[in-house]
Structure formats: structure tokens, C-alpha cells
């Protein structure tokens, strides 16, 4: 079991920045990957960024160069630094953990945090 608690969402003007945090209930180095997804109204949930236990990162094309995913192992926390925010970044952002145990992958989700970018 992995519990995830997100924080850091809010209202920001276009061009501004926000940092999201996701605190995990277990050692994040034991988690296969930690990811940020987002879901805008009327749209499917999409992967924004991810980081593996080995430190490899990946980003959606739409956020490359603007968003950075990072982690603090001591705090079991993953961050999403968002800069140069655009109106289309408005969405509920969800933290996701892919946990591998006994060759079985399980997905865990946070409750989501709203990010609203005003144009």
C-alpha cells in the first residue's frame, strides 16, 4: 500500500510558476516510478511527467522545457516545478505511484490538486 498526499495547487496568472508536492507513505526508492498526471474538464487523464526509482525522467511534449520533476528521498516526496504556465495547463493534477511487489504492479493515486491558470 502506498498513500499519496498532494499539495501546492492554486490559482496563478499565465506565465507564472507553481510547485506541486506529493508525499508518499513509504520509501520512494522502493517505488518503481512516481508520476504526475493531469485531467482537464472534458478530457482524458494524461501523463505529464514521471521519475523512476533509478532517477530517469520523462515528460509530455507539451510541458518539456517548462516543467521539472524531482524528488527528495529523505522526505519521500516528489515535486513538479511548473514554470511559464499556460491557460491550457489548467487541470486537476494527480500524483501516481507504480509499485512493484512480487512481480505484480499496482497503481496508487493521490486525491488530486487543482491548478488554475488565468489568461
C-alpha positions in Angstrom: 0.0 0.0 0.0 1.1 3.5 -0.8 -0.7 6.6 0.3 0.0 9.8 -1.6 -0.8 13.3 -0.5 -0.6 16.2 -2.9 -0.3 19.8 -2.2 0.7 23.1 -3.9 -2.1 23.7 -6.3 -3.8 27.0 -6.7 -4.6 30.0 -9.0 -1.8 31.6 -10.9 -1.6 34.0 -13.8 -0.3 32.9 -17.2 3.5 33.0 -17.2 3.7 32.3 -13.5 5.0 29.3 -11.6 3.8 26.8 -9.1 5.4 23.8 -7.3 3.3 20.7 -6.6 4.4 18.2 -3.9 3.5 14.6 -3.5 4.3 13.0 -0.2 4.4 9.2 -0.2 3.8 6.9 2.8 6.8 4.7 2.0 10.3 5.0 0.8 10.0 6.3 -2.8 13.2 4.5 -3.8 11.2 1.3 -3.3 8.6 2.5 -5.8 9.1 1.7 -9.4 8.0 5.1 -10.6 6.4 8.3 -9.4 4.3 10.2 -11.9 2.2 13.3 -12.3 -0.9 13.1 -14.4 -3.5 15.8 -15.1 -7.1 15.9 -16.2 -8.8 18.9 -17.6 -12.6 19.2 -17.8 -13.9 17.0 -20.6 -10.6 15.5 -21.4 -8.8 12.2 -20.6 -6.2 12.0 -17.9 -2.8 12.4 -19.3 0.8 11.7 -18.2 2.7 15.0 -17.5 6.0 13.8 -16.1 7.5 10.8 -14.4 10.6 9.7 -12.5 11.8 6.2 -11.9 13.5 4.8 -8.8 16.7 5.0 -10.8 16.2 8.7 -11.4 15.2 8.6 -15.1 12.7 11.2 -16.0 10.2 11.7 -18.8 7.9 14.5 -19.9 4.9 15.1 -22.1 5.9 17.1 -25.1 3.5 19.9 -24.1 5.5 20.6 -20.9 9.1 19.9 -21.9 11.3 22.8 -21.0 8.7 24.3 -18.7 8.1 21.6 -16.0 10.6 19.7 -14.0 10.0 16.6 -11.9 12.3 16.0 -9.0 12.4 14.1 -5.7 13.7 14.4 -2.1 14.4 10.8 -1.0 14.8 11.8 2.6 11.3 13.3 2.7 9.8 10.6 0.4 8.4 13.5 -1.7 8.2 14.1 -5.4 7.9 17.6 -6.8 6.6 19.1 -10.0 8.0 22.5 -10.6 5.8 24.3 -13.2 7.0 27.4 -14.9 5.8 29.6 -17.8 2.3 28.3 -17.1 -0.3 28.5 -19.8 -4.1 28.6 -19.7 -4.1 25.1 -21.1 -2.2 23.8 -18.1 -5.4 24.2 -16.1 -6.4 20.9 -14.7 -6.6 18.7 -11.7 -3.1 17.2 -11.1 -2.8 13.8 -9.7 0.2 12.1 -8.2 0.7 8.4 -9.1 2.9 5.7 -7.8 3.6 2.5 -9.7 4.6 -0.1 -7.0 6.1 -3.4 -7.9 5.8 -6.2 -5.4 6.2 -9.9 -6.2 6.2 -9.1 -9.9 2.8 -7.5 -9.6 2.4 -3.8 -10.4 -0.1 -1.8 -8.5 -1.1 1.8 -9.2 -1.8 4.2 -6.4 -3.3 7.7 -6.7 -3.5 10.8 -4.7 -6.6 12.9 -4.2 -5.6 15.5 -6.8 -4.9 19.2 -6.6 -6.4 21.9 -8.7 -4.2 24.1 -10.8 -5.9 27.0 -12.5 -4.1 29.3 -14.8 -5.8 32.6 -15.7 -5.1 34.1 -19.1 
